[in-house]
Amino acid sequence: MSPRPVRALVAAAHPGPTLAVTTLTALLAGATGRPLGVGVLVTAAVLAGQLSIGWSNDLIDATRDARIGRTDKPVASGAVSERLVRQAITISLLACVALSLACGWRSGVTHLALVGAGWAYNLGLKSSLWSAVPYAVAFGALPAVVTLAGPDPRLPVPSLFVTGALLGVGAHLLNALPDLADDAATGVRGLPHRLGDRGSRVLGAAALAAALSLAAGWGSTGFGGPSGLLGVLGPVMAFGLAVVLGLGVVLGRGRWPFAAAIAAAQRVLNAVDIL
């Protein structure tokens, strides 16, 4: 295969979000002290699942994207064939199932449910009022995928599910911003499209701020408070970071607001006691 179709295939997998979620998984594995082999296995499983979600998104939307001339979409523009993308989806799904179950049935079932949420988004939820639900489920469940993997399966602290869900909602709203106009032109009416650019930025920033506040121990259990990782200055640091990220969300263009959401997620991992 020549380099051009390979590059187009990689681009069709939505490499930004795919790498972001995969990196978060690796960070979670390190933060929870998973053995190296388990960490590599669960990270590979998540990568395979995210690839299948990214490729299916481009494939399912190909006709709609082609209708409005989306040259940045490899399948719609013809830069990569639908046949090749279908083959890639099949391989990634098979790898996802095998790798997920190799992490243990608890982690495997949780991860496959997470991937199912991503596919549900692609297959129709993205055009509904409930478009943020798959993101909330996926980000909320991701820590459990990691902590349930390996020989010592444990659930993360309950607070982390809420924090992850808030990060997921924020990520969804901010990731949709660059595509609002194109989506509206093709009849997509998810939550970000109903809120509009300004509403999505405000609610997205609020979701990130709430997640950071929980991570700092504001009214939450299971997180490090004044004696935890953030120490006495934890709430102040969280507020300051929330302000900085908020400015990035409000003023940023392109994928910068989504990058702010991922930065918030990484900050949360550094601030919480996951187990």
matplotlib code that plots the C-alpha trace (Angstrom):
import matplotlib.pyplot as plt

x = [0.0, 1.4, 1.9, -1.0, -3.9, -2.2, -2.1, -5.7, -6.7, -5.0, -6.7, -10.1, -9.6, -9.9, -6.4, -6.7, -9.5, -8.2, -4.8, -6.2, -8.3, -5.6, -3.1, -5.5, -5.8, -2.1, -1.9, -4.7, -2.8, 0.3, -1.7, -3.4, -0.1, -1.3, 1.5, 3.3, 1.9, -1.7, -1.2, 0.0, -2.9, -5.6, -4.1, -4.0, -7.6, -8.7, -6.7, -8.4, -11.8, -11.2, -9.9, -13.2, -15.2, -13.2, -13.3, -17.0, -17.8, -16.2, -17.7, -21.3, -21.1, -19.4, -22.5, -23.5, -19.9, -19.6, -22.8, -21.3, -17.8, -15.9, -12.4, -11.0, -12.9, -10.8, -13.7, -16.0, -13.3, -12.2, -8.7, -9.4, -11.8, -14.9, -13.8, -10.4, -12.1, -14.6, -11.7, -9.9, -13.1, -13.5, -9.8, -10.0, -13.2, -11.9, -8.7, -10.8, -12.9, -9.9, -7.7, -10.6, -11.5, -7.8, -7.8, -10.4, -14.1, -15.0, -12.8, -13.6, -17.4, -17.0, -14.8, -17.0, -20.0, -17.9, -17.1, -20.8, -21.7, -19.3, -20.9, -24.4, -23.3, -22.1, -25.3, -27.7, -27.4, -25.1, -28.2, -30.3, -30.7, -28.9, -25.7, -23.6, -24.7, -22.2, -19.4, -20.5, -20.7, -17.3, -15.3, -17.1, -16.4, -12.9, -11.2, -13.1, -11.8, -8.3, -8.9, -10.9, -8.1, -5.5, -5.3, -6.6, -9.8, -11.3, -13.7, -12.4, -13.9, -17.5, -16.6, -14.4, -17.4, -19.1, -15.9, -15.3, -18.9, -18.5, -15.2, -17.0, -19.8, -17.3, -15.2, -18.3, -19.5, -16.0, -15.1, -18.2, -17.5, -15.4, -18.1, -21.3, -22.0, -21.2, -23.3, -26.2, -26.1, -26.5, -29.3, -27.3, -29.0, -27.2, -26.9, -24.1, -26.1, -29.1, -27.0, -25.1, -21.4, -21.7, -23.9, -21.6, -18.6, -20.2, -21.6, -18.4, -16.3, -18.7, -18.4, -14.6, -14.7, -17.0, -14.8, -11.7, -13.5, -14.5, -10.9, -9.7, -12.0, -14.8, -17.7, -16.6, -15.5, -12.7, -10.5, -7.5, -8.6, -6.3, -4.1, -4.2, -2.1, -3.1, -2.6, -4.1, -3.7, -5.7, -8.9, -7.0, -4.9, -8.0, -9.8, -6.8, -6.5, -10.3, -9.9, -7.1, -8.9, -12.1, -10.3, -9.0, -12.5, -14.1, -11.5, -10.0, -10.7, -10.4, -9.5, -8.1, -11.2, -11.1, -7.4, -8.4, -10.8, -8.1, -5.7, -8.4, -8.7, -5.0, -5.0, -7.8, -5.6, -2.9, -5.3, -7.4, -6.9, -8.4, -8.6]
y = [0.0, 3.4, 6.1, 8.2, 5.8, 5.0, 8.6, 9.0, 5.9, 7.4, 10.7, 8.9, 7.5, 10.9, 10.7, 13.6, 12.2, 8.7, 9.5, 11.6, 8.8, 6.3, 8.5, 9.0, 5.3, 4.9, 7.6, 5.9, 2.6, 4.3, 6.2, 3.0, 1.0, -1.6, -4.1, -3.0, -5.9, -5.1, -1.5, -2.2, -4.6, -2.3, 0.6, -1.5, -2.5, 1.1, 2.1, -0.6, 0.4, 4.1, 3.3, 1.4, 4.4, 6.9, 4.9, 4.1, 7.8, 8.8, 5.9, 6.5, 10.2, 9.8, 10.5, 13.5, 14.9, 14.5, 16.4, 19.5, 19.1, 18.2, 17.8, 17.2, 13.9, 11.1, 8.8, 11.5, 13.0, 9.7, 9.8, 6.4, 3.7, 2.7, -0.9, -0.3, 1.5, -1.4, -3.8, -1.6, -1.4, -5.2, -5.8, -3.1, -4.5, -8.1, -6.8, -4.8, -7.7, -10.0, -7.5, -6.4, -9.9, -10.6, -7.9, -9.9, -10.3, -7.3, -4.9, -6.4, -6.1, -2.6, -1.5, -3.2, -1.2, 1.9, 1.2, 0.4, 3.9, 5.4, 3.4, 4.4, 8.0, 7.5, 5.6, 8.2, 9.7, 12.5, 14.0, 13.9, 15.9, 13.1, 13.3, 14.0, 10.7, 8.5, 10.8, 10.9, 7.1, 6.6, 9.1, 8.0, 4.3, 4.6, 4.5, 1.3, -0.3, 0.2, -0.6, -3.7, -5.1, -7.6, -9.9, -7.5, -6.0, -3.1, -0.3, 3.2, 5.6, 6.5, 10.2, 9.5, 8.3, 11.7, 13.6, 11.5, 12.1, 15.8, 15.7, 13.7, 16.3, 19.1, 17.2, 16.5, 20.2, 21.5, 18.9, 19.7, 23.4, 23.4, 21.3, 23.1, 24.8, 21.8, 19.6, 21.9, 22.0, 18.2, 18.0, 17.0, 18.4, 17.2, 19.0, 21.4, 22.4, 23.2, 25.2, 27.0, 28.1, 30.4, 28.1, 25.1, 27.1, 28.2, 24.8, 23.1, 25.4, 24.9, 21.1, 21.3, 23.7, 21.3, 18.4, 20.2, 21.3, 17.8, 16.7, 19.2, 17.8, 20.3, 18.5, 15.1, 11.9, 9.7, 12.6, 14.1, 17.1, 19.4, 16.5, 15.0, 15.5, 19.0, 20.0, 23.1, 25.0, 22.4, 24.4, 27.6, 25.8, 24.1, 27.5, 29.1, 26.3, 26.4, 30.1, 29.5, 26.6, 28.6, 31.4, 28.8, 27.5, 30.9, 32.4, 29.4, 28.4, 25.2, 22.2, 24.4, 24.2, 20.4, 20.4, 22.4, 19.5, 17.0, 19.2, 19.2, 15.4, 15.1, 17.5, 15.4, 12.3, 14.1, 15.4, 12.3, 9.2, 6.8, 3.7]
z = [0.0, -1.0, 1.7, 0.5, 1.3, 4.6, 5.6, 4.5, 6.6, 9.6, 9.1, 8.8, 12.3, 13.9, 15.2, 17.7, 19.9, 19.3, 20.6, 23.4, 24.9, 24.4, 26.2, 29.1, 29.3, 29.6, 32.2, 34.2, 34.0, 35.5, 38.1, 39.4, 39.5, 37.0, 36.0, 32.8, 30.8, 31.9, 31.2, 27.7, 27.1, 28.2, 26.4, 23.2, 23.7, 24.0, 20.9, 18.9, 20.1, 19.4, 15.9, 15.1, 16.4, 14.4, 11.1, 11.5, 12.0, 8.7, 6.9, 8.2, 7.5, 4.0, 1.9, 4.0, 4.1, 0.3, -0.3, 1.3, -0.1, 3.1, 1.6, 5.1, 5.4, 3.7, 2.9, 1.6, -0.6, -2.0, -0.5, 0.9, -0.3, 1.7, 1.2, 2.9, 5.7, 6.2, 6.4, 8.9, 11.0, 11.0, 12.0, 14.7, 16.2, 16.3, 17.9, 20.4, 21.5, 21.8, 23.7, 25.9, 27.1, 27.6, 30.3, 32.2, 31.7, 34.0, 32.2, 28.9, 29.2, 30.5, 27.6, 25.0, 26.5, 26.2, 22.6, 22.0, 23.3, 20.7, 17.9, 19.2, 18.8, 15.3, 14.3, 15.4, 18.8, 17.5, 15.8, 19.0, 22.2, 23.9, 21.9, 25.1, 26.7, 24.9, 25.8, 29.5, 29.6, 27.8, 29.9, 33.1, 32.5, 31.2, 34.7, 35.5, 32.3, 33.7, 37.4, 36.6, 34.3, 35.5, 38.4, 41.1, 39.6, 41.6, 40.9, 41.1, 43.7, 42.9, 42.6, 39.5, 37.5, 38.0, 37.2, 34.1, 32.9, 33.3, 31.3, 28.6, 28.3, 28.1, 25.5, 23.4, 23.4, 22.6, 20.0, 18.0, 17.7, 14.5, 12.7, 13.8, 10.5, 8.4, 10.7, 10.6, 6.8, 6.7, 9.3, 12.4, 15.5, 18.5, 21.8, 20.7, 17.6, 19.7, 22.2, 19.4, 19.5, 22.6, 24.6, 23.9, 25.0, 28.2, 29.1, 28.1, 30.2, 33.1, 32.8, 32.9, 35.9, 37.8, 37.0, 38.2, 41.4, 42.2, 41.6, 44.1, 46.7, 46.8, 48.4, 47.0, 48.6, 47.5, 46.3, 48.0, 50.1, 52.0, 52.9, 49.4, 46.4, 45.8, 49.4, 51.0, 47.8, 45.8, 45.4, 44.6, 41.9, 40.5, 40.3, 38.6, 36.1, 35.4, 34.6, 32.2, 30.5, 30.4, 28.5, 26.1, 25.6, 25.2, 23.0, 21.2, 17.7, 15.8, 18.0, 20.8, 23.0, 22.7, 23.7, 26.8, 27.7, 27.4, 29.5, 32.2, 32.0, 32.5, 35.4, 37.0, 36.8, 38.7, 41.4, 42.4, 44.4, 41.9, 44.0]

ax = plt.figure().add_subplot(projection="3d")
ax.plot(x, y, z, "-o")
ax.set_aspect("equal")
plt.show()
